Amino acid sequence: MRQKKQRVSLHVFLQTGQLGALLPRRDLSLQALAAVLGPPDVLETQGGVDYAADDAACFPVIASYGSVEFHFDTSQTLYCVFADAPGAGLPFSGRQLRLIDSALLRFGRPMAEFVRLARGRSLAVQPCDRPGLLPYAWVLRTAGGVELGFEVDEPDDPSEQPTLRWWSLTLQA
């Protein structure tokens, strides 16, 4: 029987850190992830070796659902949920996952515009201090702990605005 594609609100994710029925946590296993979201579209292993839950040589592992990646340190340890270039021609959704409310996270959205739109949607954001990123990148953190990376290509160009390039939810040990 074919599993129904899950609809996940990115607005709720930004507010709470929860992806639909999935609450990402450090002790989430790859098997538990697949039980909730179905099999990943792509499973990348270290060095391209075949995946085996008990083989440390294949880790880290990335399970991708469209452009959303789940990074595992071990078969029982989720490190982060990540999307690079969200909405930039990449499928935001995969076979098992359909992301909705994705307009706020459009790739290339200027940071000032994102902050204005977030306030209009009652989404709390604050700067996240990351030494060494300036002058190329700025990071904002949402109420749900999701970090958003805004970058420039030419930091010496005063007309260039930082734009959205990635988002990440890093899970603490």
N, C-alpha and C positions, 0 to 999 in steps of 0.2 A: 504494500500500500504506500502510495506517495505521500510524503509529509507536506503539509500546507506551509507555504512561505510565511514566515513571521514578520509582522509589521512592527517596526521599532521607531519610536519618536526620538529624534535627535534632540529636540527641545527638552524632553524629559531627561534624557541622558545628560545633557549639560547641567540641568538642575540637580540631579540626584546621583549620577554615576551609574544608573541602572539601564541596561539595554533590554527593554521589553521584559521577558520573563527571566532574564539573566542578570544577576547581581555579581559583577566581576569581583573576585576576591583572590588573595594570594594563594590559598590552598585549593584552588579550582583545578581539577585535572582535565586533561585533554578529552578523556572519555566522558566526563560530566558535561563539558562544553558541547560535545557532539550529541549528547542525550537531550540537551535543551534546544540547540540550534540546528541539529542535523549534521551530516558530514560536511566538512569544509569544502569549498570550491577547489582550493589548492592547499597542499600540505608540503611545506619546504623544510628540509632538514639540513643540518650542518654537513657541508661537503656533498650534498645530494644523495647521501646513503639512504637505503630503505628505512622507513620508520619502524622502530621497535621500542615499545614503552620502557623496556628494561635495558636498553642499550644507550649508555651515556654518550657514545660517539656520535649519535644523531642529533644531539642537542647543542645549541638551542634549536627549537622548532617554531615555525610560524604557520598558524592555521588561518587561512584567508577566506573571508566571506565577502566577495566583491572587493571593494577597496578597504575594508576593515580587517585589520590583522590582529591576531591574538598571539602574543609572544610567550613561549614557555621555556623556562630554565630546565625543567625536568617534566616527566609525564604528569606529575602531581603538583606542579608549581607554575602558576601564571604570573608573568612579570608585568606585562602591560597590554593595553588595547590601543591600537595606533592606526591612524589614517594619514597617509602622505598624499599631498595634492588632492584634498577632498573635492570631488565634483569636477576635476579638470579633465574631462574626457574619459575618466575611469568609471566603471560601473559602481555607483554608490551601493548598489544592492547586488547580492549574489543569488545563487540558486535557492538558498534556504532563508535568506534575510532580505527584507525590503525596508529600507530606511526612509522614513517620512519626516516631514518638518525639517528638511535639509537645507532650505534656502539660506538660513543664517550662516551656515558653514560653507558657503560657496568659495571655492578656490579663487584667490586674487582679490577678495573683498578687502578694501582698505580698513585698517585697524580702527580709525576714528568712526567710520560708518558702522562697523561691527559693534562698537561700544554704544553708539546711539541706538541701534536696533535692539541690542540686548536690554538696555534700560527700558525701551518701549514695550518689551515683552516681560518685564519684571525679572530679568535674569541678572543676578548679581555676578559681577566680574571684578577682579582686582589684579594689579600687577604682581607678577611672580619674579622675585629677584633671582636671576641666574647670572652670576659673574662670568665674564668672558664672552657673552653673546653680543653685546653692543660693539660696534655700530651696525651689525648686520641683522640682528634679530631681537625681538621683544616677545615676552611670553606673558599671557594673561591666564588666570585660573578662575574657573567658574565655581559656583556654589557646590556643585557636585564633584569637585576635585579634578575636572577635566582641564588640561592645559592646552592652550591654543598658541601656536607659533606664527608670528607675523614677521616677515623678512623683507629686506631690500636687496637688490642686486648690486647697486652702486651707492655705497654709503656717503660718498662725497658729493652726490647729486642732491641738492636741497629740495628739488621738486619731486623726488621719488618718495612715495608714501609706503610705509610697511604694509604688506598685504598678507592675508591668510595663506599659509602654505601647508600646515599640518595640525593635527590634534592628537592628544595622547592622554590616557589615564594610566598612570604608573601606580602599581599596587605595592604597598609597604609590607615588609616582612613582619 
